Amino acid sequence: MWLKKKSIVLVILAASLAGCVNQKEEVMHYRKVLHSKPATSTAQLIIPRQLTLAAALKLANDNNEQLAIAGENYLQAMIAKDKAFSTFMPTVGVSAQDFQMRGFNTSALPPGVNQFFQTHYFNVPLQTQLNVNVLKDATAISAAGAYVNQRKALLLDMQSSLLLEVAQTYYQVLSDQRSVAVLRQTLRVQQATVKSQTNKEKAGVALRLSVLQSQADEAKTRVQLTEAENNVDNGRATLAFLIGAPTLNGTRLINDFNPPRHIPNLGRLDQLALVKRQDLIAADDAVTTSERNVSAAIDEYFPSVSVDFNTFLYKEQFPSDSWWSGLFSANFPIFEGGMIYQNIRTAYSQMRQAMLQRQLLARQIMEQVRIARADWLTSVRLTANLKTEMLSAQAAYRQAQHSYGVGVATNLDVITAQDLALSAQLAYQQARYEVRVRMLNLLRETGRFTYPMIAQLARAARAHKSPRPMKSEKTSRGRGN
């Protein structure tokens, strides 16, 4: 008997150990959706010395916690679907019963009767239960599947939003860095001007006013430079946070994205957005989920079936020859106090709400696509105009310097022309990066800013940078063939 009890205990322990969860496999469910494989620790995170846009996007996709949190929501939806399916599976439980009663003497009882008054026995019963409403539970499984699809689409939508935020921050840092370079170059010129005006004043060929004007202009540029340098530091800190890196010290940002010059017409962009926008796909899945929830609420009126089956793995209790019992029952709801009816009303309300949200989102997407397309087209035209303005302002500044040198212009004229040239150059440099950000935003609004597109950007950048064979090499290869 001792061996039997020991083997039963081992069976129970083995069943409990079978429920251990492999957390790595769980995480891989949503990592496959994101096409990502994060570093096991921050210390193992490798940041390249030259960080391209594609590399920054990949790092964010692999290591940003916001995506992982949304991924866990997707995983939990998958678990909820498995739980819904488990309603069609019986629950099986095993227990151990050790009964002892002291102070009761059965020796005085007639022979054959004392077996009805056991003072000690040990049982290991095995209970099996099943309670299902076939229609309601099947519909609930279908609704859970639609909810899984909804969570997957929301995960991909968050991925697209995060990648766009990374790109915006990336190009803002590049723009600020370019502003710093321009301001430093301008500051060197202004310092030379201040020194020249000071020497001229000492020689008696320049007014004190010219010196003060030059010093004020230099101080103004220093203020702009300080602000630009602070913007660079803040932007790099934000970018490091988004990609999951502790710092970007010593890392150089490399612009490797050239936006296309032509985009589809507005009608084609609308079609792409309605098909590819993940938030709209999630809204469609939400409508499907709510419709199936309505069916599940109505199916509560149908009967449910219960099955209870009990047996023993080991038994000492009287009667020892009775080893199993079973009970089958069907429940027909007749009066539930209006609960089922109220559940149906709630389900219908939630379905109408999901439909309205889907309709609203579709109209918002049309608005967003039009605004994003108009912003990009405006950016393209603005960049061309700002380039013309910059070249003209630089020419005017050179002309002012020449006029001042021959005595037909004042120092204030030179300073004014220089300020205009500097402002135009800063605006042009910012517009150069803004046109890229707005193109990426247009890709986002049409549902095309995805991880596969990031890989395509990286391949295009590598192909653009790869050296091309010289003409003589092509000729020699042709002759060799």
Summary of the structure (lengths in Angstrom):
residues: 481
radius of gyration: 37.6
end to end distance: 87.3
largest distance: 139.8
contacts: 1388
relative contact order: 0.12
helix: 70%
strand: 10%
